[in-house]
Amino acid sequence: MDRQPDDRTLLAGVEPKDRAAKYGCVYLNAFETGSEARKGIGAWITYCNAERPHSSHGLLTPGEADNTPINI
């Protein structure tokens, strides 16, 4: 069976991030306009990608994880 571009399996990695954005940003703010929402969500994504510790990185920020040597 061929995969189609709209196959739900292609969205598997997007759904957890989407859920995190909803609970971490959208539901906690009462955005009045679309431009406010765009700015607020953009700031939240920047925070998550630069400053927020991630459990998958051993509670390091993504930048710290990128600069940590890998022990093999």
Backbone as a ProteinNet text record, in pm:
[ID]
protein_1_A
[PRIMARY]
MDRQPDDRTLLAGVEPKDRAAKYGCVYLNAFETGSEARKGIGAWITYCNAERPHSSHGLLTPGEADNTPINI
[TERTIARY]
84.5	0	89.1	65.8	144.6	98.1	194.6	159.7	117.6	16.5	-33.2	15.7	28.3	74.4	-11.2	-138.7	-224.7	-231.5	-143.5	-140.4	-116.1	-197.8	-187.5	-53.5	10.6	139.2	245.1	227.9	323.8	313.7	200.1	178.4	211.2	258.4	281.2	375.5	480.2	573.9	524.8	425.1	373.9	274.1	195.2	88.6	136.3	242.5	286.5	331.4	398.9	442.3	322.9	223.1	102	29.9	21.1	-43.6	33	165.3	246.6	226.4	215.7	192.9	57.6	-42.4	-175.7	-176.2	-121.4	-125.4	-22.6	91.1	196.5	181.3	103.6	95.5	-47.3	-114.6	-244.7	-348.2	-360	-462	-432.4	-306.6	-269.2	-277	-299.5	-305.1	-436.9	-489	-611.6	-572	-531.3	-491	-614	-604.3	-716.1	-722.9	-607.5	-604.2	-512.5	-522.4	-434.8	-289.4	-261.9	-122.8	-66.1	-148	-101.8	-70.6	-157.9	-136.1	-8.8	11.2	131.1	257.1	255.4	371.8	394.4	288.4	299.8	345.4	287.6	325.8	468.3	507	645.7	744.9	711	798.5	806.3	694.1	692.6	777.6	767.7	847.7	996	1030.6	1169.9	1218.8	1136.9	1171.5	1194.5	1103.9	1116.7	1241.6	1274.8	1389.2	1522.6	1520.5	1647	1669.3	1564.4	1583.5	1520.8	1418.6	1345.2	1419.6	1446.1	1509.6	1417.1	1475.6	1400.1	1440.6	1343.5	1373.2	1448.7	1424.3	1494.3	1642.6	1680.8	1821.8	1882.8	1820.6	1871.6	1855	1745.4	1711.6	1809.3	1870.2	1950.9	1865.9	1902.2	1836.3	1888.2	1817.3	1867.3	2007.1	2036.2	2169.5	2276.5	2246.6	2342.7	2363.7	2253.8	2265.8	2349.6	2335.4	2414.8	2562.7	2596.5	2737.6	2797	2719.3	2768.1	2828.3	2952.5	3013.3	2941.1	2934.5	2869.7	2975.5	2954.1	3045.6	2999.9	3089.7	3055	3130.8
-117.8	0	124.2	213.3	335.8	438.2	511.6	619.8	742.6	803.9	926.3	1044.5	1162.7	1280.1	1313	1273.5	1303.6	1189	1092.3	976.9	1024.4	978	1022.8	987.6	884.1	847	953.9	1034.3	1140.9	1252.2	1259.3	1363.8	1317.6	1195.3	1140	1225.6	1279.3	1362.4	1503.1	1545.6	1681.2	1692.7	1588.8	1596.2	1626.9	1562.7	1598.7	1744.5	1795.8	1935.3	2028.8	1991.3	2070.9	2074.9	1961.2	1953.7	2036.9	2029.5	2108.3	2257	2297.2	2439.1	2484.1	2400.3	2436.8	2455.5	2359.9	2367.1	2464.3	2478.3	2564.2	2709.9	2739.4	2877.8	2922.5	2855.1	2901.9	2904.8	2797.1	2791.7	2884	2923.1	3009.1	3157.8	3190.9	3330.9	3358.3	3476.8	3518.6	3612.4	3554.4	3636	3703	3832.3	3909.5	3899.5	3892.6	3891.9	3781	3753.7	3654	3694.7	3825.3	3870.6	3858.7	3881	3859.5	3712.6	3625.5	3481.8	3439.2	3488.4	3454	3496.9	3617	3667.7	3587.6	3559.7	3485.5	3342.3	3275.7	3137.1	3131.2	3229.4	3235.6	3251.3	3335.9	3354.5	3226.5	3156.5	3031.9	2925.3	2915.9	2818.6	2850.8	2978.8	3019.1	2980.6	3004.1	2965.8	2814.7	2736.7	2590.3	2540.7	2602.5	2557.7	2608.1	2710.7	2770	2760.9	2775.4	2792.1	2683.5	2618.1	2522.7	2389.9	2339.8	2208.6	2098.2	1998.4	1886.5	1758.7	1680.1	1555.1	1458.2	1463.8	1373.5	1407.6	1527	1569.4	1565.1	1492.9	1488.4	1621.7	1691	1821.9	1931.9	1915.1	2021	2095.7	2221.3	2292.7	2234.9	2255.3	2203.3	2255.4	2380.2	2435.3	2366.2	2341.4	2270.9	2128.1	2063.6	1926.7	1920.7	2021.7	2025.3	2041.3	2110	2136.6	2032.5	1931.2	1826.9	1714.5	1676.1	1564.7	1433.7	1348.3	1218.3	1116.3	1046.4	940.6	808.8	749.6	621.8	510.3
0	0	0	-90.9	-100.8	1.4	54.4	147.1	69.6	116.2	55.8	138.4	79.2	153.4	274.9	273.4	387.3	487.3	475.8	564.9	708.1	800.3	940.4	1004.3	956.9	1014.8	990.1	886.8	860.6	964.4	1033.7	1133.2	1275	1291.3	1424.1	1507.4	1448	1523.1	1546.2	1471.5	1483.9	1598.4	1621.2	1719.1	1860.7	1913.1	2048.4	2058.2	1955.8	1958	1952.6	1873.7	1862.8	1997.4	2062.2	2193.3	2295.3	2292.9	2385.8	2362.4	2237.5	2206.9	2258.4	2244.6	2291.8	2442.3	2515.6	2661.1	2717.3	2652.5	2703.8	2668.2	2565.6	2518.8	2491.6	2402.7	2355.1	2466.3	2543.9	2647.8	2765.2	2781.6	2893.6	2860.8	2735	2693.1	2621.8	2645.1	2576.1	2462.9	2351	2237.5	2177.7	2153.7	2099.3	1946.7	1881	1734.9	1685.4	1557.9	1497.3	1502.6	1485	1489.2	1630	1732.8	1871	1893.2	1843.8	1859.3	1787.6	1665.6	1588.4	1663.7	1718.3	1791.4	1919.5	1993.3	2118.8	2098	1998.3	1970.2	1917.8	1836.3	1787.6	1901.7	1998.6	2115.3	2197.3	2210.3	2287.1	2218	2085.8	2010.8	2023.9	2015.9	2034.1	2172.8	2275.2	2412.1	2421.7	2363.7	2370.6	2298.4	2187.6	2109.9	2163.4	2246.7	2291.5	2441.7	2521.7	2665.4	2752.2	2704.5	2787	2795.5	2917.4	2930.3	2877.9	2814.2	2758.7	2830.1	2871	2940.1	2849.2	2720.3	2629	2616.1	2659.8	2657.3	2797.5	2889.7	3026.2	3097.6	3069.4	3126	3086	2970.9	2911.8	2810.5	2785.4	2676.5	2545	2435.4	2307.7	2273.6	2303.3	2276.6	2359.9	2487.7	2572.6	2523.2	2481.3	2431.1	2303.7	2217.5	2095.2	2124.3	2232.4	2265.2	2359.7	2397.3	2487.6	2404.9	2434.6	2359.8	2389.7	2291.1	2305.4	2341.7	2452.7	2494.6	2432.5	2355.4	2289.8	2356.7
[MASK]
++++++++++++++++++++++++++++++++++++++++++++++++++++++++++++++++++++++++

